[in-house]
Structure formats: C-alpha cells, structure tokens
Amino acid sequence: MAIYTRGMAICPNCGNGPVDRANFCPVCGHPLATRLSSQEFRIVTVVFCDVVRSTDMERQLGPQPMQQLMDRYGRAVRHALGDRGASVGKRHGDGFMAAFGVSELHEDDALRAVKAASELRGAIDELAKEVSRQRNLEFHIRIGVNTGNVLVRDAGTLEEELTGTPVNLAKRFEEAAGAGEILLGEETYRLVADAVKAEPAGPLTVKGAAEPQQVWRLLELLPDRPGRTRRPVAPMVGRSREQELLQRLFERAAAEGTCHLVSVLGSAGVGKSRLVDEFVSGLGDQATVLRGHCPAFGDGVTLWPMVQIVRQAAGIGPDDTPEQARARLAELLRGEERGTLLTERLAQLLGFGQDTGLPEDTFWALERLLEILARRWPLMLVIDDLQWADPILLDALEHLADYVDAPLVLLCMARPDELFALRGHWPGGRANALSLLLSPLPEREAEQLVAHLLGGRVDAAVQARQRVGPGLPAAGRGAGQQPAGRGAGALDQRALGPGAGVGGGRRAAGPDGPDLDPRPAAGPAEPAEPPRPGRDRAGGHRRPAVPPR
C-alpha cells in the first residue's frame, strides 16, 4: 500500500526547492504538493518543452539579455503548467519537464496537460512577437506530451521521481517536434481526441523504442469539450429503481409546477453520468433539457454552467458576435415583462453586457429566465461535476431551488467527499431536495454488464478478477484500448460506456481522462483525493441577494 507523507518538493510557481517538510514555498508562498514516500505505478502525463536553436540566439543576444529572456520563458512555463496542476521540475539549460498525476490524480490529467501545453505555446508566441520586434530574432519552443504507466517515487527532483518508457518517449517527441509544434503520444491523443483538432505526424522512429510510435500534431483546442465524448456501447444494466425515482420526481415537479433539487452522488466511475443520460434520453419531448458542466480549473468559471445553459437556451453559437448573441437573447425573451432589462443582465453574465457590478442582478436574471422557460414547458437542468463548483454557484442553485415557482428540476452530479468538503450541509435540508448516493452494482449485474461487452461469454479468470474488492471490479476497467505497460487482464471502462455502473474504484474512470490502474487488483484502496486547493473548506453558506420582482 502506498503511504502518503510530507516529503521534499519543488515549488511549481517559482521553481524554488527542493523544500523539505513545508506546506508552502518559503520564497513565494505558493502551496506545495505532497510527495509520495514510497514508490508505486501511476498513469502520468509527462510534458517536455525546449527552446529551438537557443545556442544561436545566445550568440546573437549575449549572455545577459538571453538570461532575461530565459527567465521570462521560465515564468511562462511555471504559470501555464503549474496552474493546471502539474509538478514542474527545475530548468535544465533551456528545457523543462512537467508531469500531471504525480502530486494529485485527476481523471482529466491528459486533457489538463494538453490545454496547458497549448496555453504555453500561446504565451510564448506573444513573447516571440516582442523578441522579433525588438531584436529581429525568432523565438520558438517545441513541446512533447505523452501518457503512460510510470514508476513514481519520492526523490529530490521531478526527473528522479519518474521512471519509465513513457517519460523517455515524451522527451523524444519533444525533440522531434518542429518550431512551435506540440506532438502528442498515441495514448495522450486517445484521451483527448474529442477535445482537440490534431493531425497524424507519425509513425515516428524513436531511439530506444522497439516499434515506430504513432504521434499527433496538435492544431487547436475545441472549446467546452470533454477529452472523450461519452459513447455508451453496452446496454444499461441495473439502476431501474434509481431511474424510476428520477422519473417520479420529474412527474411530481411537472404536475405541481414546483422546483426540485436532485443530487446524484457517487465516486468516479460508479455510473452517475450513465444513469442520468439514460433517464434524460427517456424523457423524450416531456421536458426541455439544458446541460452545464463545472470545470475543474480555469479563470472566470464561477457561473460557467449557467453561462452554458443560457447559451443553449438562446441558441447562441460559439462563433456568434456579441450583437448576434444579444439578438438571440432578445428573441428568446420577446413579449416577457422587463424583457429588455433581463436581456441586458443575461448579456452581462455572458460577458458582453454592461457590467453593473451587482452580482445580485445576475442571480435575479437567472431566476427569471428559468421561470419563463419552465412555464413554457417543463425544464430539466443537468449540471455535472458539482464537486468542482464555485461556492457562489452552489448559493445560486440553492436560491433557485427555494424561489423558482415553475416546473423545474435541477439535476446535479457530484462526488460526495469533495462536494461535502466544499459545502458540508449540501443541499441544506431544504424542501423538495433529494440526494441519491449510488453504490457499486451487485455482483450479478456487474457480470451481466461484462457479459454484454464480451459477447455473452465471461471466462473464469475474468470472473475471478471481477470479484476482487469493494471498488471497481477489475474486469470493468475496459476492453481493447490498452496502453503500453498495462496488464493483459485489465479492461478499459470506456468500453463499457463511461460510468457504466460497475463500481467506484481506486482510480475509476471519469468523464474525461485516464481510466487506467496499473496496480494489482488485490491491492488496498487509494486514499480519497483531497479537496482542490483554493476552495472554501469551511462550508460557509452565503445567500445571494436577489431583488424582488
């Protein structure tokens, strides 16, 4: 069993370290991640970046200007990668190494890494324009990203902590990248394929690799996309009682014209999303369904799910201009009382209206909009990953549950440990609120699910692995799609359909990222992931002020 104690760490913000047994960097005050004191295998996404033709640049610039440029480059690296949750190593020459999934695990580590690499490339492009304007020189970096099974141990530097072929391949991909290019390894690309535009850049012959490597050249990120879109390939097994309960709650809300707040809780991979997707698809035209998702990181995401919902309701596309978006809002609210004011407040929420500086105006606008839509036709709002919500969003949802007088169901999904660390009393014991905790599927239903996947036949070896432990059965980890370093008996949870309901495991599949567990199935459970830094752990409740209508 892996033991977690405080060890030596390098500050991801300023690069100071190694720092021994400290919670915060003594130089800049940035929180320091906990290091592993024992070694274990993990699925890690490794990023290497380097400056192209730096020796030629130094010869033309001179040592001191080159050092100043490298310092700015280093700050950009630590900001782009460290702020996304990476462990960032010290600079070696003009190269950096970073890793996602070392100090803290996330299902979307691969997507975080690719987004951070893209953000870094954008920041360096801006720096390059300045260098070109002032010095008439070209300044470019190249980046390699790779995901795989890596041995992680406690050591003084990041480079010493990680051992494995995926690390070496990430470095080779970086060396093979052209100026300004980001090359993704095959496993990284598989985990982010639905969130990016990329083109094949291989097969690539890599020193030390037995076979040519398939690599992909990153072209651009697609906004508001998960790394892999859910594609259920197995029929829904079990959860009939839960589906019936959700159906009855919806019928009650529709019949009584009231708002209900429903929280579907469960560990990653236990089947929350699959249950909700099946329920929503069964509603057909009984309700208008709008969806939002709480991002795990980013700036300006306080009410992001509500931004997504408003855009869906008004039919605002990603390429619409502010004038077009405003026109769509006005059309949605045509004929409604105070429609002009409501349009302006919603435009403010979307980022193109006049900022009044009064957040209560935005809450009032959301309440009015949802009431208007729900009175036209029963409304279902689906909000995923509520454990990553900003406390203000939780306040807004509680307010809507209390005051919206229309057939509206607020259907939220979350991991309970993290949600309750953020808001211990959620949903606060209010009327018409229900929290539903999903347990792993019983053994018989789990066997049925695996049998569907394997064509009706499950051999004894798979059954034996499936019965191990109270968490995600090993046979439910998936089929096919096995990255390098995985055991032949491991299966990919995606093949069952994300959240297919086999159970919640040590590193269970989530909606976006690695569903891979390289450890033996009989090992003990990994400690629960701690709450994200920077969140309100006190669980304090602040009621948003909403002006009377």
Buried (B, 14 or more C-beta within 10 A) or exposed (E): EBEBEBBBBBBBBBBBBBBEEBEEBEEEEBBBBBBBEEBBBBBBBBBBBBBBBBEEBBEEBEEEBBEEBBEBBBBBBBBBBBBBBBBBBBBEEBBBBBBBBBBBBBBBBBBBBBBBBBBBBEBBEEBBEEBEEEBEBBBBBBBBBBBBBBBBBBBBBBBEBBBBBBBBBBBBBBBBBEEBBBBBBBBBBBBBBBBBEBEEBBEBEBEEBEEEBBBBBBEEBEEBBBBBEBEBEBEBBBBEEBBEBBBEBBEBBBEEEBBBBBBBBBBBBBBBBBBBBBBBEEBEEBBBBBBBBBEBBEEEBBBBBBBBBBBBBBEBEEEBEEEEBBBBBBEBBEEBEEBEBBBBBBBBBBEEBEEEEEBEBBBBBBBBBBBBBBBEEBBBBBBBBBBBBBBBBBBBBBBBBBEBEBBBBBBBBBBBBBBBBBBEEBBBEEEBBEBBEBEBBEEEBBBBBBBBBBEEEBEEEBBEBBBBBEBBBBBBBBBEBBBBBBBEBBBBBBBBBBBBBBBBBBBBBBBBBBBBBBBEBEBEEBEEBEBBEEBBBEBEBEEBEBEEE
